[in-house]
Amino acid sequence: MLVTAHTGRGDALHKARLVADRLHAAGIGVQVLKSEADELKLPGTEESDDISQAELIIVLGGDGTLLRGAELARPSGVPLIGVNLGHVGFLAEAEPDGLADTVDRLVARQYVVEERMTIDVSARANGELIANTWALNEATVEKAARERMLEVICEIDGRPLSRLGCDGMVCSTPTGSTAYAFSAGGPVVWPEVEALLMVPISAHALFAPPLVVSPSSVLAVEVISAAPGAVLWCDGRRKVDLPPGARVEARRGTLPVRLARLDGPGPRGGRFTDRLVAKFGLPVSGWRGRKESPGHA
């Protein structure tokens, strides 16, 4: 198993060593990336950037670290699991308090793998392709100048929808619905729902609701030619400067990201509901649950 961590954090380095020791004790080989080997200092590990033979990637850090792990995992299809050392850590599956139990369950293969939809993102200027990238959470077209509003035209499936002034537009997957799109006022979408989201950021317009469309739709955002340039961000990690008149398209990705989830009771949707309650500290006191009538199972 590959172990990767936020090497700038002492707690992440400490937890990575605990994970490696427990995997070694169970007879599981441990791999680390060459770029992290000196910081992690995990004895008895293989140093390699070729992750294609790994069974699983264990990521220790926040959502940003897990998004970096997704960049590593997506081409080869290796599943990854996150141990949350950040704040909310919505993408992470495990918390540090139960780290030993988490590792033991991974060793026993008591986990399931979910495929999460991604989006493929392209940007063009004057018809010329200037960027071709992807995102697990979202692609955002944002204003480059803080003092100026961004003027854009939104398009769905080749048809113009609305021209509006805003701070930006978010094109999101269901996984990203609890990230930037959520902060911008978008809906929470359960991971098993196949859909794409388009959410305006601080829009100055009469019609600017968050939109949920078919997973086969193509979302486009055109920066008005007379407006100043903009910036395209994918997962907050990959940046592309957009000139006036640029066009960004987002569509369902050709490759998903595979996330490992610890096997547990309850339907998949119910587990996501529990995650929402736990991560956002939602009040549920007083809930009594559904009561079956006599004679019904």
FENNORZI-V117402 format. One record per backbone hydrogen bond with DSSP energy under -0.5 kcal/mol. NH is the residue of the N-H (numbers start at 0). CO is the residue of the C=O. E is the energy in kcal/mol with one decimal. If there is no record, write none. Layout:
nh = <NH	NH>
co = <CO	CO>
e = <E	E>
This chain:
nh = <1	2	3	3	5	6	8	12	13	14	15	16	17	18	19	20	21	22	23	24	25	26	27	30	31	35	36	36	37	39	40	42	44	45	47	47	50	53	56	57	57	58	58	59	59	60	60	65	66	67	68	69	70	71	72	73	74	75	76	77	79	80	82	83	83	84	85	91	92	93	95	97	98	101	102	103	104	105	106	107	108	109	110	111	113	115	115	118	119	120	121	122	123	124	127	129	130	132	134	138	139	140	141	141	142	143	145	147	149	151	151	152	153	154	155	156	158	160	161	163	164	165	166	167	168	169	170	171	171	172	173	176	177	178	180	181	182	183	184	185	188	192	194	195	196	197	198	200	201	203	204	207	210	212	216	218	219	220	221	222	223	223	226	229	230	231	232	232	233	234	234	236	237	238	239	241	244	245	246	247	248	249	250	251	252	256	258	258	259	260	262	270	271	272	273	274	275	276	277	278	279	280	281	286	291	295>
co = <55	30	1	57	59	4	5	8	9	10	11	12	13	14	15	16	17	18	19	20	21	23	22	0	45	32	32	33	33	35	36	40	41	29	31	45	48	50	78	1	55	56	80	3	57	58	82	61	62	63	64	65	66	67	68	69	70	72	72	72	257	56	58	81	93	60	60	88	81	81	83	94	95	97	98	99	100	101	102	103	105	104	108	260	258	113	256	134	250	132	248	130	246	127	124	122	122	120	118	170	232	168	139	230	166	228	143	144	165	149	163	221	161	219	158	217	155	153	153	151	203	149	200	200	140	198	138	169	196	136	194	173	174	175	175	175	178	179	181	180	186	189	192	212	171	210	169	167	199	164	202	205	197	195	213	249	154	247	152	245	150	221	223	241	141	239	139	230	237	137	232	233	233	236	231	229	222	242	123	220	121	218	119	214	117	115	113	256	79	111	109	266	267	268	269	270	271	272	273	274	275	276	276	283	289	292>
e = <-2.4	-2.7	-0.5	-2.6	-1.8	-1.2	-1.8	-1.8	-2.2	-2.4	-2.3	-1.7	-1.7	-2.5	-2.6	-2.5	-2.1	-2.4	-2.7	-2.2	-1.2	-1.7	-2.9	-2.5	-2.9	-1.3	-1.0	-0.6	-0.5	-2.8	-2.4	-0.7	-0.9	-2.6	-2.4	-0.8	-0.9	-1.8	-1.9	-3.2	-0.5	-0.6	-2.9	-2.2	-0.5	-0.6	-2.2	-1.9	-2.4	-1.7	-2.0	-2.1	-1.4	-1.2	-2.4	-2.5	-0.5	-0.6	-1.9	-1.0	-1.9	-2.7	-3.2	-0.6	-3.1	-1.9	-0.6	-0.7	-2.0	-2.3	-0.8	-1.2	-1.6	-2.3	-2.5	-2.3	-2.1	-2.0	-2.6	-1.8	-1.4	-3.3	-1.2	-3.2	-3.2	-0.6	-3.3	-2.5	-2.6	-3.0	-2.3	-2.3	-2.8	-2.4	-1.9	-2.9	-1.4	-3.1	-2.0	-2.6	-2.8	-2.4	-0.6	-3.0	-2.1	-1.3	-0.5	-1.3	-2.7	-0.6	-2.3	-2.1	-3.0	-2.4	-2.3	-2.5	-1.6	-3.2	-1.0	-2.4	-0.8	-2.4	-2.9	-0.9	-2.2	-2.8	-3.1	-0.6	-2.4	-2.3	-0.5	-1.2	-0.9	-2.0	-0.8	-0.5	-1.7	-1.7	-1.6	-3.0	-0.5	-2.0	-0.8	-1.9	-2.6	-2.2	-2.7	-2.9	-0.6	-3.3	-0.7	-0.7	-2.8	-2.9	-1.6	-2.7	-2.3	-2.4	-2.5	-2.9	-2.4	-0.5	-1.6	-2.3	-2.7	-3.2	-2.5	-0.5	-2.1	-2.6	-0.5	-2.1	-1.7	-0.5	-2.5	-3.2	-0.7	-1.8	-2.7	-2.6	-2.7	-2.8	-2.0	-0.6	-3.3	-2.1	-2.7	-0.6	-2.6	-3.5	-1.9	-1.9	-1.7	-2.0	-2.2	-1.8	-2.3	-2.2	-2.4	-3.1	-2.3	-0.7	-1.4	-1.7	-0.6	-1.7>
